[in-house]
């Protein structure tokens, strides 16, 4: 009897120990702790760039411990040793290479996803390296990755290159099962939405939605002169090439920083006028702003139905091509949507031979631009100097104001969660005023300007015509000289290409003496994405300048 008692006691104690261990395994290995940012913020006030004089770094509302909670057990079983062993297979590798590792059995989609989750947690939990890049993660992504591994064995979508690739979405793109906030507390309850059209296409092609990236709140059409990459929900996005030293670019700030730091294979950004090209340039990644209408805008929090477009942000031109194709499709709900024209622009290996490239004369004063133009010339391209006509963009802000005044309420009524209480720009302003320190620490001047703008529809229609004419006039050499592309820098001419509805492709071309990235931007005629990607690929192979940020190896 005594023996039986002792046996039962031991079993009871063993059960307690096992339960305790199991409980501990469900706890995060790394705790996201708030840190004292006082000294860092004081130092920022000496920054020469007024937009870099931050009021805060950390989000006041986001709890990353909660974001990572669904993955605690899986990450506890994923060691630093395994992470290090997988790095050569994943870091800075393009999609075809990663898929090759999967086919060879060196990697699985589950391990690939775990790797990114571990890497995000590793850096984002470190107060000296965090980029404030992530707003939320897909709680089901590991189960979905496991299913991709099972389906691959049966050959399901096995020839689709985006299949099984973990990707990030800018947090203004509706995604089932995750909030879509545009970085704004007014949309904190925007949790139950249908997938945006491009998200449906990505899922149909087997992509894994890893999570949502931070952004400039309301796609940077909210406050005036405020920091790029700041949102009330996500906090201040930071540039991995120089945390708090270099701007992230906006508004797809963390779509750029996350790709640069290898937090995902690729990411989706959105652009109205520079919001893909700017962060891509600032973070030394490839950014494609397509012809407006090539990719659907349905289910994306808008600024302007006239100018908005999503686009891929990647580490290579090859990935940009693959990613773009995975999102294509005509959307009957989007009046600008069209099918990709079936045109043969040639082979990716065609290079610059026989190509006619326009360069902007005044930009040749930039030594990095000049040097790369010479490389393109030596590679066989004919270089034509271009001096665009002096044309302005009158009424540009009015276009954005009036479009957003009507397009945002349409989104809130048709595509947002019914629990979202705001129905207009004015409602958002009133909501923020109730706690401006938390909800709008940099003000909301642009939103206030939207409400004050009384331009009529007739005036707006006239403005649109003028802007489009002026934008196309600025790049008239494309047609007059029969150019394959015109070369710009970063997002210098994004507003002109936006109103012209011309595509842009930005590709890393070097780093300034300070270490700040700088990129070459190819501007082409509508529906010539294929041509731009071929040119971008040729330039990428010619220069091969992109490098991993030093502290994110």
VOMITI-858114 format. One record per residue (C-alpha): residue in three letters; z, x, y. Coordinates in steps of 0.1 Angstrom, whole numbers, padded with zeros to 4 digits, always signed. Example, Ala and Ser with C-alpha at 12.3 -4.5 7.8 and 13.67 -1.06 7.14 Angstrom:
ALA+0078+0123-0045
SER+0071+0137-0011
END
This chain:
UNK+0000+0000+0000
UNK+0010+0028+0024
UNK-0023+0046+0015
UNK-0043+0015+0023
UNK-0025+0011+0056
UNK-0032+0047+0066
UNK-0069+0043+0055
UNK-0073+0012+0077
UNK-0055+0030+0106
UNK-0079+0059+0103
UNK-0109+0036+0102
UNK-0096+0017+0133
UNK-0091+0050+0152
UNK-0125+0062+0141
UNK-0140+0029+0154
UNK-0123+0034+0187
UNK-0136+0069+0190
UNK-0172+0058+0181
UNK-0170+0030+0206
UNK-0157+0053+0233
UNK-0185+0078+0226
UNK-0211+0050+0227
UNK-0196+0038+0260
UNK-0198+0072+0274
UNK-0235+0075+0263
UNK-0243+0045+0284
UNK-0229+0062+0315
UNK-0252+0083+0337
UNK-0253+0120+0329
UNK-0258+0125+0366
UNK-0241+0104+0392
UNK-0259+0097+0424
UNK-0232+0104+0450
UNK-0234+0097+0487
UNK-0230+0129+0506
UNK-0219+0137+0542
UNK-0251+0140+0562
UNK-0234+0146+0596
UNK-0243+0183+0599
UNK-0278+0178+0587
UNK-0284+0150+0612
UNK-0270+0171+0640
UNK-0295+0199+0631
UNK-0324+0174+0631
UNK-0318+0167+0668
UNK-0331+0201+0676
UNK-0364+0195+0659
UNK-0394+0199+0682
UNK-0410+0167+0669
UNK-0393+0136+0684
UNK-0401+0116+0652
UNK-0381+0141+0632
UNK-0349+0135+0651
UNK-0335+0113+0623
UNK-0306+0089+0626
UNK-0300+0089+0588
UNK-0313+0103+0556
UNK-0297+0082+0528
UNK-0303+0046+0522
UNK-0274+0024+0531
UNK-0282-0003+0506
UNK-0299+0014+0476
UNK-0277+0024+0446
UNK-0297+0047+0424
UNK-0270+0046+0397
UNK-0280+0009+0393
UNK-0317+0018+0394
UNK-0312+0043+0365
UNK-0288+0022+0345
UNK-0314+0008+0320
UNK-0322+0044+0310
UNK-0288+0060+0307
UNK-0287+0060+0269
UNK-0322+0073+0265
UNK-0317+0101+0291
UNK-0284+0111+0275
UNK-0304+0119+0243
UNK-0331+0138+0263
UNK-0319+0174+0269
UNK-0327+0199+0296
UNK-0342+0221+0268
UNK-0366+0193+0258
UNK-0375+0188+0295
UNK-0383+0225+0299
UNK-0404+0226+0268
UNK-0425+0197+0280
UNK-0431+0210+0315
UNK-0462+0232+0306
UNK-0478+0201+0290
UNK-0473+0178+0321
UNK-0466+0196+0354
UNK-0497+0198+0375
UNK-0519+0187+0346
UNK-0547+0162+0351
UNK-0551+0130+0331
UNK-0577+0143+0306
UNK-0554+0173+0298
UNK-0523+0151+0293
UNK-0543+0127+0271
UNK-0555+0157+0251
UNK-0519+0167+0245
UNK-0512+0132+0232
UNK-0541+0132+0209
UNK-0530+0166+0195
UNK-0496+0152+0188
UNK-0478+0176+0213
UNK-0468+0146+0235
UNK-0462+0109+0232
UNK-0463+0083+0260
UNK-0426+0077+0254
UNK-0418+0114+0259
UNK-0441+0115+0289
UNK-0423+0086+0305
UNK-0389+0101+0296
UNK-0399+0134+0312
UNK-0407+0117+0345
UNK-0375+0097+0345
UNK-0355+0128+0338
UNK-0373+0148+0365
UNK-0368+0121+0391
UNK-0331+0119+0383
UNK-0328+0156+0383
UNK-0341+0161+0418
UNK-0332+0128+0434
UNK-0295+0133+0424
UNK-0294+0167+0441
UNK-0285+0163+0478
UNK-0304+0195+0486
UNK-0336+0184+0469
UNK-0337+0147+0470
UNK-0369+0132+0486
UNK-0357+0096+0487
UNK-0390+0089+0470
UNK-0380+0060+0447
UNK-0370+0025+0456
UNK-0369+0010+0421
UNK-0379+0017+0385
UNK-0395-0006+0359
UNK-0365-0014+0335
UNK-0389-0020+0306
UNK-0411+0011+0310
UNK-0397+0029+0280
UNK-0403+0000+0257
UNK-0438-0004+0271
UNK-0444+0033+0265
UNK-0433+0030+0229
UNK-0457+0001+0224
UNK-0485+0021+0239
UNK-0478+0048+0213
UNK-0480+0022+0185
UNK-0512+0006+0199
UNK-0529+0040+0203
UNK-0526+0045+0165
UNK-0547+0014+0161
UNK-0573+0026+0186
UNK-0564-0001+0212
UNK-0579+0011+0246
UNK-0579+0046+0232
UNK-0610+0054+0252
UNK-0595+0044+0285
UNK-0581+0075+0302
UNK-0555+0057+0323
UNK-0540+0043+0291
UNK-0503+0052+0287
UNK-0501+0071+0320
UNK-0469+0064+0340
UNK-0478+0056+0376
UNK-0460+0047+0408
UNK-0469+0019+0432
UNK-0462+0018+0469
UNK-0435-0008+0474
UNK-0457-0033+0493
UNK-0476-0041+0461
UNK-0465-0071+0441
UNK-0453-0062+0406
UNK-0439-0087+0381
UNK-0403-0078+0371
UNK-0397-0056+0402
UNK-0389-0064+0438
UNK-0416-0059+0464
UNK-0398-0051+0497
UNK-0422-0032+0520
UNK-0390-0013+0526
UNK-0376-0042+0546
UNK-0342-0059+0540
UNK-0359-0092+0550
UNK-0378-0089+0517
UNK-0349-0078+0495
UNK-0351-0110+0475
UNK-0388-0107+0470
UNK-0381-0102+0433
UNK-0402-0128+0414
UNK-0439-0124+0421
UNK-0470-0123+0402
UNK-0488-0089+0397
UNK-0511-0080+0425
UNK-0548-0080+0414
UNK-0550-0042+0411
UNK-0517-0042+0391
UNK-0532-0067+0367
UNK-0563-0044+0363
UNK-0540-0013+0357
UNK-0521-0031+0331
UNK-0553-0044+0314
UNK-0563-0008+0312
UNK-0530+0002+0296
UNK-0513+0020+0325
UNK-0475+0021+0326
UNK-0459+0010+0359
UNK-0431+0035+0362
UNK-0417+0021+0395
UNK-0420+0017+0432
UNK-0423+0044+0458
UNK-0406+0044+0492
UNK-0427+0039+0523
UNK-0427+0036+0561
UNK-0412+0002+0565
UNK-0438-0026+0569
UNK-0464+0001+0564
UNK-0455+0017+0597
UNK-0464-0012+0618
UNK-0428-0021+0627
UNK-0411+0004+0651
UNK-0427+0026+0678
UNK-0424+0064+0676
UNK-0399+0062+0647
UNK-0399+0086+0617
UNK-0427+0085+0593
UNK-0415+0075+0558
UNK-0384+0057+0569
UNK-0374+0023+0555
UNK-0341+0004+0556
UNK-0341+0000+0518
UNK-0353+0035+0507
UNK-0339+0056+0535
UNK-0358+0086+0549
UNK-0387+0100+0528
UNK-0388+0138+0529
UNK-0416+0163+0523
UNK-0412+0186+0493
UNK-0430+0214+0511
UNK-0404+0214+0538
UNK-0375+0189+0536
UNK-0367+0176+0571
UNK-0390+0203+0584
UNK-0425+0188+0579
UNK-0434+0151+0583
UNK-0443+0132+0551
UNK-0471+0113+0568
UNK-0472+0076+0567
UNK-0471+0049+0557
UNK-0477+0057+0520
UNK-0451+0085+0524
UNK-0434+0086+0491
UNK-0466+0078+0472
UNK-0476+0113+0485
UNK-0443+0131+0481
UNK-0438+0117+0446
UNK-0472+0129+0434
UNK-0467+0163+0451
UNK-0434+0167+0433
UNK-0448+0156+0400
UNK-0426+0124+0397
UNK-0455+0105+0381
UNK-0491+0112+0370
UNK-0505+0094+0400
UNK-0495+0068+0426
UNK-0511+0040+0446
UNK-0510+0040+0484
UNK-0523+0015+0509
UNK-0541+0022+0542
UNK-0549+0004+0574
UNK-0557+0034+0595
UNK-0546+0067+0580
UNK-0518+0056+0557
UNK-0534+0072+0526
UNK-0551+0102+0543
UNK-0521+0111+0564
UNK-0494+0114+0535
UNK-0520+0129+0512
UNK-0527+0156+0537
UNK-0491+0162+0545
UNK-0482+0166+0508
UNK-0512+0185+0496
UNK-0525+0158+0473
UNK-0559+0141+0469
UNK-0561+0107+0487
UNK-0590+0083+0485
UNK-0593+0055+0511
UNK-0621+0034+0497
UNK-0646+0012+0514
UNK-0627-0020+0524
UNK-0632-0046+0497
UNK-0639-0021+0468
UNK-0603-0027+0457
UNK-0586-0060+0460
UNK-0558-0066+0485
UNK-0544-0098+0469
UNK-0507-0096+0463
UNK-0502-0067+0488
UNK-0479-0072+0519
UNK-0505-0070+0547
UNK-0510-0057+0581
UNK-0546-0065+0586
UNK-0569-0084+0563
UNK-0597-0068+0583
UNK-0588-0032+0576
UNK-0562-0030+0547
UNK-0571-0014+0514
UNK-0552+0002+0485
UNK-0563+0035+0471
UNK-0554+0063+0446
UNK-0532+0093+0455
UNK-0535+0121+0429
UNK-0531+0158+0422
UNK-0568+0162+0415
UNK-0602+0147+0423
UNK-0607+0140+0386
UNK-0576+0118+0385
UNK-0587+0100+0416
UNK-0620+0091+0399
UNK-0602+0079+0368
UNK-0576+0060+0387
UNK-0601+0043+0410
UNK-0621+0030+0381
UNK-0590+0015+0365
UNK-0584-0007+0395
UNK-0619-0019+0401
UNK-0629-0056+0399
UNK-0641-0084+0421
UNK-0613-0107+0432
UNK-0624-0141+0442
UNK-0592-0146+0462
UNK-0601-0116+0485
UNK-0629-0126+0508
UNK-0639-0089+0513
UNK-0639-0081+0476
UNK-0671-0068+0460
UNK-0683-0052+0427
UNK-0687-0015+0427
UNK-0725-0009+0431
UNK-0741+0006+0400
UNK-0754+0038+0416
UNK-0760+0072+0401
UNK-0746+0098+0425
UNK-0751+0126+0401
UNK-0729+0147+0379
UNK-0694+0159+0389
UNK-0707+0194+0384
UNK-0735+0191+0408
UNK-0717+0210+0435
UNK-0729+0215+0471
UNK-0764+0228+0464
UNK-0789+0206+0482
UNK-0762+0187+0501
UNK-0762+0182+0538
UNK-0728+0182+0553
UNK-0718+0174+0589
UNK-0690+0194+0606
UNK-0674+0185+0639
UNK-0681+0213+0664
UNK-0647+0211+0682
UNK-0628+0214+0649
UNK-0645+0247+0641
UNK-0618+0262+0664
UNK-0593+0256+0636
UNK-0594+0288+0615
UNK-0586+0270+0582
UNK-0613+0244+0588
UNK-0638+0270+0599
UNK-0631+0292+0569
UNK-0636+0263+0544
UNK-0668+0252+0561
UNK-0681+0287+0555
UNK-0672+0285+0519
UNK-0691+0252+0515
UNK-0721+0268+0532
UNK-0720+0298+0509
UNK-0719+0274+0480
UNK-0753+0261+0489
UNK-0747+0232+0514
UNK-0767+0228+0546
UNK-0742+0226+0575
UNK-0751+0205+0605
UNK-0729+0206+0636
UNK-0720+0172+0649
UNK-0708+0162+0684
UNK-0698+0125+0682
UNK-0703+0103+0712
UNK-0673+0096+0734
UNK-0663+0061+0724
UNK-0629+0045+0724
UNK-0613+0019+0703
UNK-0605-0009+0728
UNK-0584-0037+0714
UNK-0573-0018+0683
UNK-0537-0028+0686
UNK-0546-0064+0694
UNK-0566-0065+0661
UNK-0536-0053+0642
UNK-0513-0077+0661
UNK-0533-0108+0656
UNK-0542-0101+0620
UNK-0506-0095+0610
UNK-0494-0125+0630
UNK-0514-0147+0606
UNK-0518-0126+0575
UNK-0481-0119+0569
UNK-0472-0156+0570
UNK-0500-0163+0545
UNK-0486-0136+0521
UNK-0451-0150+0525
UNK-0463-0185+0517
UNK-0487-0177+0489
UNK-0476-0145+0472
UNK-0439-0140+0479
UNK-0408-0151+0460
UNK-0397-0186+0471
UNK-0362-0172+0477
UNK-0376-0152+0506
UNK-0363-0171+0537
UNK-0385-0155+0564
UNK-0418-0171+0570
UNK-0432-0152+0600
UNK-0430-0121+0621
UNK-0407-0139+0645
UNK-0384-0147+0616
UNK-0382-0111+0606
UNK-0373-0101+0641
UNK-0345-0127+0643
UNK-0332-0116+0609
UNK-0331-0079+0619
UNK-0313-0087+0652
UNK-0283-0100+0633
UNK-0275-0065+0621
UNK-0299-0041+0639
UNK-0280-0009+0630
UNK-0286-0016+0593
UNK-0319-0034+0594
UNK-0337-0018+0623
UNK-0320+0014+0635
UNK-0352+0026+0653
UNK-0360-0008+0668
UNK-0388-0032+0660
UNK-0411-0027+0690
UNK-0444-0033+0672
UNK-0432-0065+0657
UNK-0421-0077+0691
UNK-0455-0068+0704
UNK-0471-0089+0677
UNK-0452-0120+0689
UNK-0461-0113+0726
UNK-0498-0108+0719
UNK-0516-0140+0728
UNK-0552-0130+0722
UNK-0573-0159+0710
UNK-0595-0160+0679
UNK-0626-0158+0701
UNK-0612-0126+0718
UNK-0603-0112+0684
UNK-0638-0118+0670
UNK-0652-0100+0700
UNK-0628-0071+0695
UNK-0637-0067+0658
UNK-0674-0065+0667
UNK-0669-0038+0694
UNK-0645-0018+0672
UNK-0669-0018+0642
UNK-0698-0008+0665
UNK-0678+0020+0681
UNK-0665+0033+0648
UNK-0700+0035+0633
UNK-0714+0050+0665
UNK-0688+0078+0662
UNK-0702+0087+0628
UNK-0738+0079+0636
UNK-0749+0113+0624
UNK-0743+0102+0589
UNK-0775+0081+0591
UNK-0794+0099+0619
UNK-0791+0132+0602
UNK-0791+0118+0566
UNK-0758+0135+0559
UNK-0740+0133+0526
UNK-0706+0134+0544
UNK-0689+0145+0577
UNK-0659+0168+0574
UNK-0627+0160+0593
UNK-0591+0173+0590
UNK-0562+0152+0576
UNK-0562+0118+0592
UNK-0577+0129+0626
UNK-0604+0103+0625
UNK-0589+0076+0602
UNK-0589+0050+0630
UNK-0627+0054+0635
UNK-0635+0053+0598
UNK-0611+0023+0594
UNK-0629+0001+0619
UNK-0663+0013+0607
UNK-0651+0003+0571
UNK-0661+0038+0559
UNK-0645+0055+0529
UNK-0625+0088+0533
UNK-0615+0114+0507
UNK-0590+0140+0516
UNK-0586+0171+0495
UNK-0561+0201+0500
UNK-0577+0230+0518
UNK-0547+0253+0525
UNK-0514+0258+0542
UNK-0506+0268+0577
UNK-0485+0299+0584
UNK-0454+0276+0585
UNK-0462+0264+0549
UNK-0473+0230+0561
UNK-0502+0216+0541
UNK-0536+0209+0556
UNK-0565+0190+0541
UNK-0602+0186+0544
UNK-0613+0150+0548
UNK-0648+0138+0537
UNK-0661+0107+0556
UNK-0691+0088+0541
UNK-0711+0057+0544
UNK-0699+0024+0528
UNK-0699+0023+0490
UNK-0705+0060+0486
UNK-0671+0068+0469
UNK-0690+0084+0440
UNK-0708+0108+0463
UNK-0675+0117+0481
UNK-0657+0123+0448
UNK-0685+0147+0437
UNK-0683+0166+0469
UNK-0645+0166+0468
UNK-0645+0179+0432
UNK-0669+0207+0442
UNK-0647+0217+0471
UNK-0616+0215+0449
UNK-0631+0238+0422
UNK-0644+0261+0449
UNK-0610+0266+0466
UNK-0583+0257+0441
UNK-0556+0260+0468
UNK-0531+0232+0458
UNK-0498+0246+0447
UNK-0466+0230+0435
UNK-0438+0229+0461
UNK-0416+0259+0458
UNK-0384+0241+0451
UNK-0399+0216+0427
UNK-0411+0239+0400
END
